[in-house]
Amino acid sequence: MEAKKKILEITETFGMKAEVAARAMGIKTATFRKNKSEKSSTHNFNEKNLTDLISYIKSEAKKIDINN
Protein backbone atom coordinates (compact mmCIF):
# COMPACT_ATOMS: atom_id res chain seq x y z
CA MET A 1 0.00 0.00 0.00
CA GLU A 2 2.93 2.33 0.62
CA ALA A 3 3.99 2.21 -3.06
CA LYS A 4 0.48 3.16 -4.17
CA LYS A 5 0.39 6.13 -1.80
CA LYS A 6 3.77 7.40 -2.99
CA ILE A 7 2.90 6.92 -6.67
CA LEU A 8 -0.35 8.83 -6.28
CA GLU A 9 1.43 11.64 -4.43
CA ILE A 10 4.08 11.90 -7.15
CA THR A 11 1.64 11.83 -10.06
CA GLU A 12 -0.52 14.45 -8.36
CA THR A 13 2.44 16.69 -7.52
CA PHE A 14 3.67 16.65 -11.12
CA GLY A 15 0.18 16.76 -12.63
CA MET A 16 0.83 13.59 -14.59
CA LYS A 17 -2.02 12.29 -16.71
CA ALA A 18 -2.74 8.56 -16.70
CA GLU A 19 -1.12 8.09 -20.12
CA VAL A 20 2.16 9.68 -19.07
CA ALA A 21 2.32 7.95 -15.70
CA ALA A 22 1.54 4.58 -17.30
CA ARG A 23 4.24 5.05 -19.94
CA ALA A 24 6.72 6.02 -17.21
CA MET A 25 5.99 2.80 -15.32
CA GLY A 26 5.89 0.59 -18.41
CA ILE A 27 2.26 -0.41 -17.91
CA LYS A 28 -0.92 0.10 -19.91
CA THR A 29 -3.06 3.14 -19.22
CA ALA A 30 -6.00 0.88 -18.30
CA THR A 31 -3.80 -0.91 -15.78
CA PHE A 32 -2.75 2.41 -14.27
CA ARG A 33 -6.37 3.42 -13.87
CA LYS A 34 -7.29 0.06 -12.29
CA ASN A 35 -4.37 0.30 -9.89
CA LYS A 36 -5.35 3.85 -8.98
CA SER A 37 -8.95 2.86 -8.24
CA GLU A 38 -9.98 2.30 -4.66
CA LYS A 39 -12.56 -0.26 -5.81
CA SER A 40 -10.02 -2.72 -7.19
CA SER A 41 -8.51 -5.10 -4.67
CA THR A 42 -6.81 -7.34 -7.25
CA HIS A 43 -4.72 -4.65 -8.92
CA ASN A 44 -2.19 -2.53 -7.12
CA PHE A 45 1.04 -0.66 -7.69
CA ASN A 46 4.29 -2.24 -6.57
CA GLU A 47 7.82 -1.10 -5.74
CA LYS A 48 8.97 -1.64 -9.35
CA ASN A 49 6.26 0.76 -10.55
CA LEU A 50 7.48 3.34 -8.04
CA THR A 51 11.11 2.87 -9.03
CA ASP A 52 10.25 3.13 -12.73
CA LEU A 53 8.25 6.31 -12.15
CA ILE A 54 11.07 7.96 -10.20
CA SER A 55 13.63 6.93 -12.84
CA TYR A 56 11.44 8.38 -15.59
CA ILE A 57 11.11 11.72 -13.79
CA LYS A 58 14.86 11.89 -13.16
CA SER A 59 15.68 11.09 -16.80
CA GLU A 60 13.23 13.70 -18.07
CA ALA A 61 14.63 16.28 -15.65
CA LYS A 62 18.17 15.67 -16.94
CA LYS A 63 16.98 16.59 -20.45
CA ILE A 64 16.15 20.11 -19.30
CA ASP A 65 18.94 22.51 -20.16
CA ILE A 66 18.69 25.42 -17.73
CA ASN A 67 21.52 27.31 -19.46
CA ASN A 68 19.47 28.00 -22.61
CORMO-V611140 format. One record per residue. N is the residue number from 1. RES is the residue in three letters. PSI is psi in degrees with one decimal (NA if undefined). Layout:
n=N res=RES psi=PSI
n=N res=RES psi=PSI
This chain:
n=1 res=MET psi=-28.9
n=2 res=GLU psi=-40.4
n=3 res=ALA psi=-42.7
n=4 res=LYS psi=-45.5
n=5 res=LYS psi=-46.0
n=6 res=LYS psi=-42.2
n=7 res=ILE psi=-44.3
n=8 res=LEU psi=-37.6
n=9 res=GLU psi=-43.7
n=10 res=ILE psi=-48.4
n=11 res=THR psi=-34.0
n=12 res=GLU psi=-43.5
n=13 res=THR psi=-42.4
n=14 res=PHE psi=1.6
n=15 res=GLY psi=36.9
n=16 res=MET psi=128.1
n=17 res=LYS psi=162.7
n=18 res=ALA psi=-40.8
n=19 res=GLU psi=-43.0
n=20 res=VAL psi=-45.4
n=21 res=ALA psi=-41.3
n=22 res=ALA psi=-45.4
n=23 res=ARG psi=-40.3
n=24 res=ALA psi=-34.4
n=25 res=MET psi=-3.7
n=26 res=GLY psi=32.0
n=27 res=ILE psi=166.1
n=28 res=LYS psi=152.6
n=29 res=THR psi=-40.9
n=30 res=ALA psi=-38.4
n=31 res=THR psi=-41.9
n=32 res=PHE psi=-46.8
n=33 res=ARG psi=-38.7
n=34 res=LYS psi=-43.4
n=35 res=ASN psi=-34.9
n=36 res=LYS psi=-27.6
n=37 res=SER psi=139.3
n=38 res=GLU psi=-21.2
n=39 res=LYS psi=-25.2
n=40 res=SER psi=122.6
n=41 res=SER psi=-12.3
n=42 res=THR psi=-22.5
n=43 res=HIS psi=138.9
n=44 res=ASN psi=156.4
n=45 res=PHE psi=155.8
n=46 res=ASN psi=178.9
n=47 res=GLU psi=-34.2
n=48 res=LYS psi=-41.7
n=49 res=ASN psi=-43.9
n=50 res=LEU psi=-46.2
n=51 res=THR psi=-44.0
n=52 res=ASP psi=-41.4
n=53 res=LEU psi=-45.8
n=54 res=ILE psi=-41.8
n=55 res=SER psi=-40.7
n=56 res=TYR psi=-46.6
n=57 res=ILE psi=-42.5
n=58 res=LYS psi=-42.4
n=59 res=SER psi=-37.3
n=60 res=GLU psi=-37.3
n=61 res=ALA psi=-35.7
n=62 res=LYS psi=-24.9
n=63 res=LYS psi=-15.8
n=64 res=ILE psi=121.0
n=65 res=ASP psi=104.8
n=66 res=ILE psi=-8.5
n=67 res=ASN psi=-9.0
n=68 res=ASN psi=NA
